[in-house]
Amino acid sequence: MTEAAHAERLFFDRASLDKNRVQTIVDDALAGADDGELFLEYRQSESFSWDDGRLKAASFDTSQGFGLRMVSDESTGYAHASELSEDAMKRAASSAAAVRAGHQGSLAEAPSGTNQRLYVEDDPLAALDFETKVRLLSDIDSYLRDKDARVRQVSCSLSASWQAVQIIRAGGLQIGDVRPLVRLNVSTVVGEGGRQESGSRGTGGRSLYDRYIGPDVWRAVADESLRQALVNLESIPAPAGEMPVVLGPGWPGILLHEAIGHGLEGDFNRKKTSAFSDLLGERVASPGVTVIDDGSISERRGSLTVDDEGTPTEATVLIEDGILKGYLQDRLNARLMGMRPTGNGRRQDFAHSPMPRMTNTFMLGGDRDPEEILASVDQGLYAVSFGGGQVDITSGKFVFTCTEAYRIEDGKIGAPVKGATLIGHGPDVLTKVSAVGNDMELDPGVGVCGKNGQGVPVGVGQPTLLVDNLTVGGTEAV
């Protein structure tokens, strides 16, 4: 059964909706609008949390509902409900129609179809029984405590969701998608004497639980969590000042996502509130820097067969060899900017209207050996992993906290440091990249992106990078 057929069965058979009458409601509601759709969603999710040697929490949730959107010029009317009924849809149409008053438009061209299938449509929640899921978390706890006597606490979690969506447009186009999502996280606290430090690692993607229950997978996640904690246990105060910074491959791409990616989303550029506004065709990064957003990578956390407006995802080149080539577009902003949608219209759930969001955003690899990049730095910082950060889209200024970083001394990795933050300006950072490694990696599958109160799963990635000069916040002056 295809994703479209599966989703259609869920909404029309299970909810006892009449397909033709629902289509008539949508056709009538969107007459005279510039764009819009009926977005139907059914979601099941569960999570298990282990702490202090026992299962601390387990939850299961089912939600369903619809959102009806009408777009007139720049204005959006949106109404939603958790009741899947024709009466509720008619009431929503009446409410959303206020945006259409006095406006007579013609519907934008519908999204093109796609035959791509990026993930299985099976329900990951049903793939394993309750006991097996809890036993996995217990095994992780025992494994880490047996491995090192310095382990004082193990916290781990396992979660999954299964989302079916059906997008119905005026004229009869209906697009369905069924989306699995699984995530495993491990956090370890180690202690020696009176000092305690922590480390964490996670993995996940759009697949089933069986990808993560094998010992080779969960032990690698647990080992990395322990390794990071032990590294931090030996850390010294971080240096402070301006210095060269080498960013490691993979998860450090979160800095690229936050400091640059958000500024390339269509809504910020249409409203000219981004530091990248009106810079298409201009150099915004060093030669050799190419940044891509690609929602069509099989089974990746940020991937979608179609976005939440029904547009197939694709690889969108944002920056090519340092030149700004494009923005991430949903349908509304693409239409108003005279561009085409890129498959980046995303929403948290049926209660939210879509907007331009990233999927899997990464920088392509270059031709430099990572060891050579490190060897070229006399004194600096090597940042391997990041925690939280803050970015101002308009100014481009950012602050990020390093959860694993090291001093670079005479071209070699030195002592681990604690409390390092990176402070800079997004557009400037890319112009200071002087070396791009040949070791591009995608993150392990744990990213969550927040924007305007909505959270969606995303992916990031990059190779080893040398940024010639960044401000490092720390406690030891250099």
Disulfide bonds with the S-S distance in Angstrom:
none
